Amino acid sequence: MVYDNVPAQPKNSFRVVLELNRAEKRLDNVLLAALREQSENIDLKNISRTEFKDLFKNGKVSIKGHNAKTSSAVAKGTTYVDILLK
C-alpha cells in the first residue's frame, strides 16, 4: 500500500513543488528561483523582490499549513509550498 503524503492545497493558492537534491538553508532563495522558472502564474513569475518579501511578511507563504519564514530551512526531497493569492 502506497501512502500519499501530499498535503491539501489551500483554496485560492498557488502551489510550488520544490524537488531538491540537497537541503537548503533558506527557503526564500529556492522559492524565488522556482517562481522565476515556472510559467503557470505570470504575476508570481515576474514578482519583485519587495513584493516577494511582503508575501512572507503577510503570512501568505505556507508549508504544510504553517506560515513559512524567508530563513526557513528546506529539507532534501519534495517540499510543497503554497502561496495564498489575493
C-alpha positions, -999 to +999 in steps of 0.1 A: +000+000+000+014+034-010+007+063+013+002+096-004+019+123+017+007+153-003-009+180+019-042+195+009-037+227-011-055+257+004-083+274-015-072+304-036-035+294-035-007+287-060+014+256-052+051+253-059+066+218-056+103+220-048+123+189-057+157+193-040+188+171-043+202+186-012+190+205+018+189+243+015+195+268+044+170+294+031+136+290+016+134+324+000+163+318-025+150+285-036+114+296-039+121+328-058+142+308-083+113+283-087+088+311-092+110+326-119+112+292-137+075+284-137+051+297-163+017+289-148+013+322-129+028+352-147+023+376-118+044+353-095+070+347-122+076+384-125+072+393-088+096+420-075+118+412-045+099+437-024+066+420-032+081+386-027+093+396+008+058+410+016+043+376+009+063+362+038+057+392+060+020+390+055+018+352+061+009+343+025+036+316+022+030+283+039+044+248+041+021+221+054-004+248+065+022+266+086+035+301+079+070+299+064+098+323+070+123+335+045+150+319+066+132+286+069+155+257+060+143+233+033+150+196+035+162+174+007+134+158-013+100+171-021+085+202-004+051+216-012+049+254-008+016+272-010+013+309-018-021+324-009-034+346-036-055+378-032 
